[in-house]
Amino acid sequence: GRSTQPSLFDFFGTPRDTPQEGMGSGVIVARNASTVYVVTNEHVTGQSSQIEVVLYDGRTYPATIVGTDSLMDIALLSFETTEDVPIAPLGSSDTLRTGDWVFAVGNPLGFRSSVTAGIVSATARPAQAGTQMSGVTDYIQTDAAINRGNSGGPLVNLDGEVVGINTWIASQTGGSIGLGFAIPINNARRAINDFIETGEVAYSWLGVRLGTVTDRIAAELGVPDRNGALVLGTFEGSPAEQWGILPGDVITRVGETRIADTGALIRTIASLQPGTRLAFAVVRDGEVISVDVETGRRSGQSGTAERVWPGLSVGTIDDAIRSQLSLARTVRGVVVSEIEARSPASQAGLRATDAIISINGSRIGSIADFYRALNDERDDIIQFRLIRNGRQLVLEIRRTS
């Protein structure tokens, strides 16, 4: 079980946005004849024009980039040799439990083939808001010391199997304080296979703008236990729009996977192969319905160039909002909290802090009323009656837009 050291390597390249020589860690994961594949982090390879792989015993090979993916922060390199190069066995990150012993192996601060020990502090840890980490993967949290140069190296279990790829740390000092994070190997394995087959990672795409299911939203929309991801809007031409996902829907399950929040939905969709068709459990008008959806393919910035329908998010008008907007106590409706740039709502002239009191003549008393009226397809034109700066206005959005 502990024969992973011969598979470890240190390599020198140019980290992202750093012109000088850099270094990082990685692990050999596969071989096809004379081609040897090594996995590391994308942020370590950066825009490198030249990369060398240096094995634990000093053997050095020029390497090429097979594929990189900034969303997962993973890269696959290859080099050619007919010499014997042991392959690190890959374990299963799904079997990890909090408290399991693990080892981080790599090249911290240039100290080659260093090993630090710790435990699994948590599994399925989502990326933290405000960081550069993407939401397409969750992370294994460990207190095994991880420092600069460890990036891309393996996290290994007691059987000598790779269970994660060390990727980032949370620290106010720049060094390890016992908060290290690794990409689960089961997530990385799919990326590795995609790189070898096509040179890129194929992610599924749903095409929705998401919001958080708060206690108030859960109560108004009839969502049990505050679980799920709120659909604020759908991108025009997206799978979500084509298959009937509507603004105001709360997605609580995708296939057999329970969706606890927006992050869980993003990770679940990203884990699917494009073209996967599954039943989505959706809370709509207080009832749970099933909507079949076939995912699309996410390519680069897929979806960001398209407009999102309708392009606004709303909240309840409570006493605090009434006071802030100087609304009469008798005013009921929803307040616009955010407008999406270049969306139909933006082009119609709607603004944040507008108080919407009716849609196509139907009075709006809650968020549920708002989405129910918005999704009524009997009218091609949606007419919003709203209060802005003490005055009533009527603005229109054409549904076909």
C-alpha angles and dihedrals in degrees: 000000000000100000096112097106096082088055095055121096142178119218137192123220140121117291118218113293091358115114098192129078114288139184139211143154138262146159136236108243108166146010135203111189105300095347114098120194124211127185127214139144123295091225090061096052092043111155094335116169093190131026131182126195114214116193124213090262094051099260108146129203134178109244136203129207112250094183143332133205121193094188093066093023093233134132136185122213131184137201134181126242139139091204123105111273115172116227120227111240114240117224130191120273089196091074094055117115132192108271096030114137116247138173128219112212126188151085107306111183089342097304097136122225094001119171126205126182132217144128136269102267094187141343130219091026109172123224111272120249112252094030128107091243117115126235096232092094138031123219144233109237117213139171092215105122112264120179140164107309094032091089111119095017124123130266104215132198128219090272091060092251123139108244100166148010111237107235118156146357135216108229141142091203101048091244135085117294094166097277107111127153132204133188107245109251091231088062093043092047092065091050091049092052092047091050093052093047102039110000094246141065114253112216126187119239128209101175106223137135107225137208137186122267102231124188090261095048090047091053094046096045096040097245114161120228094357089271123145144049120279115226107221093176146337128238113245110259093011125137089250092057094042094050097045108262106153135202107267094034116131112212110213102166139021110198104311094337117105114223111217098173145340093286091055091053093049092050093045094051091045091053093058125089112245111265094035112148118207140158113255118207105220132182107220125166089352094304131102112237134173121240121185111221131182111205123230130217121273110220120182106305093354112177098012092096091052125083120251119229122259094352103213139092124207141199137197121277104238131166092277092053091045090054093045094049096035092239122166117255089245094060113109127180140080131297122227107241099178140009122207113230115250091007125134089255091053093047090050090058101252114153139194111271092031109139109221110206101169143011119206089341095309112123115237116220101157145012088264090056090050096054093041091055093040092055095047100115096192090097126056090201121058112208117201120198108198145164119237123174091344095309130104117236135179119215128177136212121192108226093216089061 
